[in-house]
Amino acid sequence: MRSFKSLALMGCAVAAQNMSVCDKYTTALLMENNATNQYTLLTLLVNTVVIGNYTQPNKNAVPGILAKGTYEGEDVNLLPYFDGTLKSSNRGGSSGVSINFLDGGGAAPLMENKPANNETSNQYFLLTHLYQFFGKLLACSTYGSMGFPAYAGHDMASAHAFMNLDPSELGYFIQQVGLAATSFGVTEEDVTAVATALNKLFGYRCSPPTTVIPEQGATLNSICQNDKCPLDAMATCAAYPNNGTAMEPKPASMSNGTMPSSTGMSPSATSTMGGPFMGAAVSERVGYAAVVGGLALALAF
């Protein structure tokens, strides 16, 4: 097991401030630094990553991960991993299954700063797990308290085992996280520090076990598992299923009952303020996006 020292960058202060990234921006944006506001900050961030801009004002446009886009010249469409189109979800078997993660109202509840319309949907569990996981990664000081539940989901390698994500797909996802952060005023310096650390954690094939969630101990965390992904310098492929060889997820049939009939989501990065997505077509924009996108797999869940 390696000691992942750069992971500390996510929780350390940039410059001379002795505050984590989470605490720093909770204070800056929501004034009082408490569990409720920290969880609200993570809700705002994650919801914007998913559906794009939905709050005003904001400093830059965010298409969101459910919008089609491009990353370093490659077309990307992540929506099929979320809407049940692909058998890409891990439920403990030897192959992926189709699950609709947009079954809790789609974009509408997210635009109301909620994870879903109910607490029993796949969407609710996915979004709340994202809030919690990011809360730990960004070192929220109230993480694990009554107002900020600790992450209790699967390790990242298991969660993404049947997705076969390549560098462009993961890079686009990460880029949207960076754009969402900068849209709320997070500095390029802070985004870069977090991005560099997370790239080392999630962006390589066959990475050795690393402790991310303390109560889970050392876990496997490779999200980029396609053969195009760079091999970790300390690769332990034998620890991964099929020696780290990922298979392309198969399309789900309409007869299995898991595909959505309507989610309120539209997979178009060219949507404007009038559609379900509140982001603009900026997946290859310059400025903040160039900083985030150029890091190649910067911020991941």
Order of alpha helices (4+ residues) and beta strands (2+ residues): alpha-alpha-beta-beta-alpha-alpha-alpha-alpha-alpha-alpha-beta-beta-alpha
